[in-house]
Amino acid sequence: MTQVSIYCKFLKKVMEVPYGMNLQEFVNAYSIKMENQVLGALVNNKVRDLTYRIHKPAIIDFFDYNSTYGRNMYVRSLYFLLCKAVHDLLPLKVKLRIKHSISGGRFCTLDDMEEPITEQLVAKLYQHMRQLVDQNLPFERVGMLTGDAVKAFQEHGLEDKYELFKDRDRIFTSVYNLGNTVNYYYGFMVPSTSYLESFGLEPYENGILLKLPSSKNIKALPKTRHFPKLFSVYQENKEWAEQMGIPYVCDMNRLVKENKVQDTILMAEAFQEKKISLVADAIKQRGDVKMVLISGPSSSGKTTTCKRLSVQLSILGYHPVQISVDDFFVEREQTPKDKDGKYDFEALEAVDLDLFNRTLSDLIAGKRVELPTFDFANGTKVWTGKTIQLDEKSIMVIEGIHCLNPRLTAQVPDNVKFKIFVSALTSLSIDRQNPIPTTDNRLIRRIVRDYNYRGYSATDTLRRWTSVRNGEEKNIFPFQENADEMINTSLVFELGVLKPYAMQILQAVPETAVEYAEATRLLKFLSFFMTIPEDMIPGTSILREFVGGSKFNY
């Protein structure tokens, strides 16, 4: 029998294995046991499921739920499990829609459902999902000509997938079967339903919450929490996209093909500007506001939002003074370190809190104050003699990741603060059951910005992303509901604009890099979007912060 030489990272050795052995057979033969069930592997830095057959020399790195790749597989498979439960128990016209992330899970609705969603219905769906898990049904991946896949989608009532795939320039497409249910979820599945032991399902707001296991412990389901402000912003933007007739990628692609996208761009920009204007009105109505605090995760467009809000405040008679928290970092040698001994620039203690609060208090008191500028290259504050003094119409507009954390401005009275949370809460979905994660939207923005303005490759950005996300979970998201207002900075058309920039940068990630798998995933994701010319974008757009050509100075 022909043998293939592979290096197994888990076993830390080179091995000769039979040609054509699949990964599941390898796991069984060599007793690969991880903390949780093995779900798949990186084979030469490409994600593969356990049916993949070894046919050439490879480096194989198995993963379980503790890996991002494993969690994505698990969540994708749960989507299909819930879809099948809806398909099995409800009338054929009722379609599951998975809308967005909330409370550690996914908020879902049932389209064309004539009856209200009740606790009894949700319990019935949950029990059926449990029965499907007990039946150990395989997730069967079937490769077929794209034309045949399109026909299958049409036959099974998957109109959104039919519209997306009918013009796709790929010869083959993989379709998944789960019993008598057909679907496609843009990535690999776990081997069978028995792998999906941990999940929850419960009523949430006006729909259903599909509860996902904790990223740190597959056996633990996070406690359900309600985020009324965040949920409201999601709903507002999803409903707007629905009203405009562009809930899915195929709808946006149709506008591009028909040369009708310019009007959509102008409407989306106007919708966002109107929201910023309304926030300015709310600040004016409060009357006693002396400072506006703007926070949000990486690449959410905080800086441009700060500038656009300042314009709106100026219209109302204010004299905005923009201040960046980053200029108040402690000296480099005083910067706290993380558990790995690296500087933790995202920790609150990386900010000189005493100096920051003293500066704000003095400004509110009407004193003239000198502001520092932080020299990131040398890791020190620089005093250049830049001073400011507020007049009766002045208002500070302050931007930084910790701005919603009460400890940042603990010495400043709450009544003079107006707090804003901004994030790119993507309103567009790939299709009915595949929402676009806000993290993907922001990651693509960051890849483009880092390359254009910071000299970082996609490999560099992808390598740092996990650390960035961990910092957001610790320092930003716990405080988001403290906001007086939330602004969604995503634009329904933006991924079509970012596509040519991001694809060129991502294609440079070498196959030898661990980040190659994530780059490949993002390239596949972007392939579903038709390109939108950058010159259609206004000079004041949030997108200009990433692709360049902004009318604002940064």
C-alpha positions in Angstrom: 0.0 0.0 0.0 1.3 3.5 -0.9 2.4 5.5 2.1 2.3 9.3 2.6 4.6 11.2 4.8 3.0 13.6 7.2 3.9 15.6 10.3 1.3 15.4 13.1 1.6 18.5 15.3 -0.4 16.9 18.1 1.8 13.8 18.3 4.9 16.0 17.4 6.3 13.5 15.0 6.7 12.6 11.3 4.6 9.6 10.3 4.0 7.3 7.3 0.2 6.8 6.8 -1.7 4.9 4.1 -2.6 6.9 1.0 -6.3 7.9 1.1 -6.7 7.6 4.9 -9.2 10.2 6.1 -8.7 12.4 9.1 -11.3 10.6 11.2 -9.6 7.2 10.5 -6.3 8.9 11.6 -7.9 10.1 14.8 -9.2 6.7 15.6 -6.0 4.8 14.6 -3.6 7.0 16.6 -6.0 7.8 19.5 -5.9 11.6 19.1 -7.6 12.8 22.2 -7.9 16.5 22.9 -9.7 18.4 25.6 -12.9 18.2 23.6 -13.8 16.0 20.6 -11.6 16.5 17.5 -13.7 18.5 15.0 -11.2 18.9 12.1 -7.7 19.9 11.2 -5.5 22.4 9.5 -3.8 20.5 6.6 -1.0 22.6 5.2 -2.7 25.6 6.9 -6.1 24.9 5.2 -9.2 24.0 7.2 -10.4 20.5 6.5 -13.2 18.4 8.0 -12.7 14.8 9.2 -13.7 13.3 5.9 -10.6 14.8 4.2 -8.4 12.1 2.7 -4.6 12.4 3.0 -3.2 12.1 -0.5 0.1 14.1 -0.3 2.7 15.1 2.3 1.3 17.4 4.8 1.6 19.1 8.2 -1.6 18.3 10.1 -2.7 20.3 13.1 -5.9 18.9 14.7 -8.3 21.2 16.5 -11.4 21.0 18.8 -13.9 23.5 20.1 -11.2 25.5 21.8 -10.0 26.6 18.4 -11.7 29.4 16.4 -11.9 27.0 13.5 -13.6 24.4 15.7 -16.1 26.9 17.1 -17.0 28.1 13.7 -17.7 24.5 12.6 -19.8 23.9 15.7 -21.9 27.0 15.3 -22.4 26.4 11.6 -23.7 22.9 12.4 -26.0 24.3 15.1 -27.5 26.6 12.5 -28.3 23.6 10.3 -29.7 21.6 13.2 -32.1 24.4 14.1 -33.0 24.8 10.4 -33.9 21.1 10.2 -36.0 21.3 13.3 -38.0 24.2 11.8 -38.2 22.3 8.5 -39.5 19.1 10.2 -42.0 20.7 12.6 -43.4 23.8 10.9 -45.2 24.4 7.6 -42.9 24.6 4.5 -43.6 28.3 4.0 -42.0 29.1 7.4 -38.4 30.0 7.0 -35.8 30.3 9.8 -33.9 33.6 9.7 -30.7 33.9 11.7 -30.3 37.7 12.2 -27.4 38.6 14.4 -25.3 38.0 17.6 -26.7 38.9 21.0 -26.1 37.6 24.5 -23.6 35.0 23.5 -25.9 33.5 21.0 -27.8 34.2 17.8 -31.1 36.0 17.5 -33.5 34.2 15.1 -36.9 34.8 13.7 -39.4 32.7 11.7 -40.5 34.3 8.5 -44.1 33.8 7.3 -45.0 32.4 10.7 -48.7 33.2 11.3 -48.7 32.4 15.0 -46.7 34.2 17.7 -43.5 32.6 18.8 -44.4 31.0 22.2 -42.4 29.3 25.0 -44.2 26.0 24.0 -43.1 26.3 20.4 -39.5 27.0 21.3 -39.5 24.1 23.8 -40.9 21.9 21.0 -38.1 22.9 18.6 -35.5 22.4 21.3 -36.7 18.9 22.1 -36.7 18.0 18.4 -33.1 19.3 18.1 -32.2 17.0 21.0 -33.8 14.1 19.3 -31.8 14.8 16.1 -28.6 14.9 18.2 -29.5 11.5 19.7 -30.1 10.1 16.2 -26.5 10.8 15.3 -27.4 12.0 11.8 -24.4 12.6 9.5 -23.8 16.0 7.9 -23.2 14.8 4.4 -21.2 17.1 2.1 -21.9 16.5 -1.6 -19.8 18.2 -4.3 -21.7 19.0 -7.5 -21.6 21.3 -10.4 -22.7 24.8 -9.4 -25.5 24.7 -11.9 -26.9 21.5 -10.2 -26.4 23.1 -6.8 -28.5 26.1 -7.9 -31.2 23.8 -9.1 -31.2 22.0 -5.7 -31.5 25.3 -3.8 -34.4 26.3 -6.0 -36.2 23.0 -5.5 -35.8 23.2 -1.7 -37.1 26.8 -1.5 -33.8 28.4 -0.8 -34.4 31.4 -3.0 -31.8 33.6 -1.4 -29.0 31.0 -2.0 -30.3 30.4 -5.5 -30.0 34.2 -6.3 -26.5 34.3 -4.8 -25.1 31.2 -6.6 -26.8 31.5 -10.0 -24.1 33.9 -11.3 -21.2 32.5 -9.3 -18.1 31.8 -11.3 -17.2 28.5 -9.6 -17.4 25.2 -11.4 -18.2 23.1 -8.3 -20.1 23.8 -5.1 -20.5 21.7 -2.0 -24.0 21.2 -0.6 -24.8 19.7 2.8 -27.6 17.2 3.5 -29.0 16.5 6.9 -31.5 13.8 6.5 -34.0 15.1 4.0 -33.0 18.8 4.5 -30.6 20.5 2.1 -28.6 23.7 2.9 -25.3 25.5 2.5 -23.4 27.3 5.3 -20.2 28.6 3.8 -17.8 26.3 5.5 -17.3 22.8 6.9 -19.6 21.0 9.4 -18.9 18.6 12.3 -19.2 15.0 11.3 -22.6 14.3 12.8 -25.4 15.7 15.0 -24.1 13.7 18.0 -21.2 16.2 18.3 -23.7 19.0 19.1 -24.3 18.2 22.8 -24.2 21.7 24.1 -26.7 24.4 23.0 -29.8 26.1 24.2 -33.0 27.5 22.7 -35.3 30.0 24.4 -37.6 32.9 23.6 -35.9 36.3 23.3 -37.5 39.6 22.6 -39.8 38.9 19.6 -37.9 35.9 18.4 -35.7 33.0 19.5 -32.2 32.9 21.0 -30.0 30.1 19.8 -27.6 29.8 22.8 -24.0 28.8 22.0 -21.5 27.3 24.4 -18.9 29.5 26.0 -15.8 30.0 23.9 -13.8 28.8 26.9 -15.9 25.8 28.0 -18.0 23.9 25.5 -20.1 22.5 28.4 -21.1 25.9 29.7 -23.9 28.1 28.3 -23.6 31.8 29.2 -26.3 33.3 31.2 -28.9 35.0 29.0 -28.7 38.8 29.3 -30.8 41.5 27.7 -29.1 44.4 25.9 -32.1 46.7 25.0 -30.0 49.5 23.4 -27.8 47.2 21.3 -30.8 45.1 20.3 -32.7 48.2 19.3 -29.9 49.4 17.0 -29.6 46.0 15.4 -33.3 45.9 14.7 -33.4 49.4 13.4 -30.7 48.8 10.8 -32.0 45.3 9.8 -35.5 46.8 9.3 -34.0 49.6 7.2 -32.2 47.2 5.0 -35.4 45.2 4.6 -37.3 48.4 3.7 -34.7 49.3 1.1 -35.0 45.8 -0.4 -31.4 44.9 0.3 -31.3 42.4 3.3 -29.0 39.9 1.5 -25.8 40.0 -0.6 -27.6 38.9 -3.7 -29.8 42.0 -3.5 -26.8 44.3 -3.3 -25.1 42.4 -6.2 -28.2 42.9 -8.3 -28.0 46.7 -7.8 -24.4 46.6 -8.9 -25.2 44.6 -12.0 -28.1 47.0 -12.9 -26.0 50.1 -12.3 -28.3 51.2 -9.5 -26.0 51.1 -6.5 -25.2 54.8 -6.5 -28.6 55.7 -5.1 -28.3 53.1 -2.4 -24.9 54.5 -1.4 -26.3 58.0 -1.0 -29.3 56.7 1.0 -27.1 54.6 3.3 -24.8 57.6 3.9 -27.8 59.9 4.5 -29.3 57.4 6.9 -26.1 57.3 8.9 -25.7 61.1 8.8 -29.3 61.5 10.1 -28.5 59.2 13.0 -25.4 61.3 13.9 -27.5 64.5 13.6 -30.2 63.1 15.9 -27.5 62.2 18.5 -26.2 65.9 18.3 -29.8 67.0 18.9 -30.0 64.8 22.0 -26.8 66.3 23.3 -28.3 69.8 22.8 -31.5 68.9 24.4 -29.7 67.8 27.6 -28.3 71.3 28.0 -25.7 70.6 30.7 -23.3 68.4 28.6 -19.6 69.5 28.7 -18.1 66.4 27.2 -19.1 63.7 24.7 -17.4 60.3 25.3 -17.1 58.0 22.3 -16.1 54.4 22.6 -16.2 51.4 20.3 -14.2 48.3 19.2 -11.4 48.3 16.7 -12.1 49.7 13.3 -15.6 50.8 14.2 -15.0 54.2 12.8 -14.7 56.1 16.1 -12.4 58.8 14.7 -14.6 59.7 11.7 -17.7 59.5 13.9 -16.0 61.9 16.3 -15.3 64.4 13.4 -18.8 64.1 11.8 -20.5 64.6 15.2 -18.3 67.6 15.8 -19.7 69.1 12.5 -23.2 68.4 13.6 -22.5 70.0 17.0 -21.1 73.1 15.3 -24.3 73.5 13.3 -26.1 73.7 16.7 -23.8 76.4 17.9 -21.2 74.5 19.9 -17.5 74.9 19.6 -16.3 71.2 19.6 -12.8 70.5 21.0 -11.6 67.0 20.1 -9.4 65.1 22.6 -7.9 61.7 22.2 -7.5 59.5 25.3 -4.4 57.9 23.5 -2.5 61.1 24.1 -2.7 60.4 27.9 -0.9 57.1 27.9 1.5 56.5 30.8 5.2 56.4 30.0 6.3 53.2 28.3 8.1 51.8 31.3 5.0 52.3 33.4 2.7 50.5 30.9 1.1 47.4 32.5 2.0 43.9 31.1 -0.2 41.0 30.2 0.3 37.4 31.4 2.9 36.8 28.6 5.0 39.8 29.8 4.0 41.9 26.8 2.9 45.6 27.1 -0.9 45.7 27.5 -1.7 49.0 25.8 -5.4 48.2 26.0 -5.6 48.0 29.8 -7.2 51.0 31.5 -4.1 51.3 33.6 -2.2 52.2 30.4 -3.8 55.6 30.7 -2.5 58.2 33.1 -5.9 58.5 34.9 -4.8 61.2 37.4 -3.5 63.5 34.6 -6.5 62.8 32.4 -9.1 63.5 35.1 -7.2 66.6 36.4 -7.0 68.0 32.8 -10.8 67.4 32.3 -11.7 69.0 35.6 -9.5 72.0 35.0 -11.1 72.5 31.5 -14.6 72.3 32.9 -13.6 74.9 35.6 -12.6 77.2 32.8 -8.8 77.0 33.2 -6.4 77.1 30.3 -4.7 73.7 30.1 -1.7 72.4 28.2 -2.5 69.1 26.3 0.2 66.4 25.7 0.8 64.5 22.5 1.9 60.9 22.9 5.0 59.9 20.9 4.3 56.2 20.2 7.7 55.6 18.7 9.5 56.6 21.9 6.8 55.7 24.3 6.5 59.1 26.1 4.3 62.1 26.3 5.5 65.2 24.5 4.6 68.7 25.7 4.7 71.1 22.8 2.9 74.1 24.4 -0.5 73.2 22.9 -3.0 74.8 25.2 -6.8 75.1 25.2 -9.4 76.9 27.2 -13.1 76.2 27.0 -15.6 79.0 26.5 -19.3 78.9 27.3 -20.1 77.3 24.0 -17.3 74.7 24.0 -17.9 71.0 24.2 -15.2 68.3 24.5 -15.5 65.4 22.1 -13.4 62.6 23.5 -12.6 59.3 21.7 -11.0 56.2 23.2 -11.7 52.5 23.9 -12.3 53.1 27.6 -14.7 56.1 27.3 -17.7 54.2 28.6 -15.8 52.8 31.6 -16.8 54.9 34.6 -13.3 54.6 36.0 -11.8 56.6 33.1 -13.6 59.8 34.2 -14.3 59.0 37.8 -13.4 62.5 39.0 -15.8 64.2 36.6 -19.5 64.7 37.5 -21.8 62.3 35.5 -24.3 65.1 34.6 -21.8 66.7 32.2 -21.1 63.5 30.3 -22.8 62.2 27.2 -21.7 58.7 26.3 -21.8 57.1 22.8 -21.0 53.6 21.7 -20.2 53.0 18.0 -19.7 49.8 16.2 -20.1 48.3 12.7 -23.3 46.3 13.3 -23.6 44.8 9.9 -27.2 44.9 8.6 -26.5 42.9 5.4 -26.6 39.1 5.6 -25.1 36.6 3.1 -28.5 34.9 3.1 -31.4 34.1 5.4 -29.4 31.8 7.7 -25.9 33.3 7.4 -25.5 36.6 9.1 -22.3 38.5 8.5 -20.4 38.7 11.8 -19.6 42.2 12.9 -16.1 41.0 13.7 -15.6 40.0 10.1 -16.7 43.4 8.9 -14.3 45.1 11.3 -11.5 42.8 10.6 -11.7 43.5 6.8 -11.7 47.2 7.6 -8.7 46.8 9.8 -6.7 44.8 7.3 -7.2 47.5 4.7 -6.4 50.4 7.1 -3.4 48.7 8.7 -1.9 48.1 5.2 -2.7 51.6 3.9 -1.6 53.6 6.9 0.4 51.5 9.3 2.6 49.4 7.0 1.2 46.1 8.4 0.6 43.1 6.2 -2.5 41.0 6.4 -0.4 38.4 8.2 0.5 41.0 10.9 -3.1 42.1 11.3 -4.5 38.5 11.5 -1.8 37.6 14.0 -2.8 40.4 16.3 -6.6 40.0 15.9 -7.2 37.5 18.7 -5.4 39.7 21.2 -7.4 42.7 20.0 -10.7 40.8 20.3 -9.8 39.7 23.8 -9.1 43.3 24.8 -12.5 44.3 23.4 -14.3 41.6 25.4 -12.5 42.8 28.6 -12.4 46.6 28.1 -15.2 47.7 25.8 -18.2 45.4 25.5 -19.0 45.1 29.2 -19.7 48.8 29.2 -21.6 49.2 26.0 -25.1 49.5 27.6 -23.8 52.4 29.7 -24.1 54.5 26.5 -26.7 57.2 26.2 -26.8 56.6 22.4 -25.5 54.0 20.0 -24.4 54.6 16.4 -24.1 51.9 13.9 -21.2 52.8 11.5 -21.6 49.9 9.1 -22.7 50.6 5.6 -24.8 48.1 3.7 -22.6 48.5 0.6 -19.2 48.7 2.2 -17.9 45.1 1.7 -18.2 45.6 -2.1 -16.0 48.7 -1.8 -13.5 47.0 0.5 -13.3 43.8 -1.5 -10.6 44.7 -4.1 -8.4 46.3 -1.4 -8.7 43.4 1.0 -8.4 40.6 -1.6 -5.1 42.0 -2.9 -3.7 42.3 0.7 -5.0 38.8 1.8 -3.6 37.1 -1.3 -0.2 38.0 -0.1 -0.5 35.8 3.0 2.0 32.9 2.4 0.7 29.4 2.5 3.4 28.6 5.2 1.8 31.1 7.6 -0.6 29.9 10.2 -2.8 32.9 9.3 -3.2 31.4 5.8 -6.3 29.5 6.8 -8.1 32.7 8.0 -6.9 34.6 4.9 -8.4 31.8 2.8 -11.7 32.0 4.6 -11.9 35.7 4.2 -11.1 35.5 0.5 -13.9 33.0 0.0 -16.3 35.2 1.9 -15.4 38.3 -0.2 -15.9 36.3 -3.4 -19.6 36.5 -2.9 -19.6 40.3 -3.3 -19.6 42.2 -6.5 -17.0 45.1 -6.5 -18.3 48.6 -6.0 -16.1 51.4 -7.3 -14.5 53.4 -4.6 -15.1 56.7 -6.4 -18.8 56.4 -5.7 -18.1 57.0 -2.0 -18.5 60.5 -0.5 -15.4 62.2 0.9 -17.0 62.3 4.4 -17.9 58.6 4.5 -16.7 56.3 7.3 -15.2 54.2 4.7 -12.7 56.9 3.8 -11.0 56.3 7.1 -9.9 52.9 5.7 -9.5 53.3 2.0 -8.3 56.9 2.0 -9.5 60.1 0.2 -11.3 61.5 3.3 -12.2 65.2 3.5 -11.3 65.0 7.2 -7.7 65.3 8.5 -6.6 62.4 10.7 
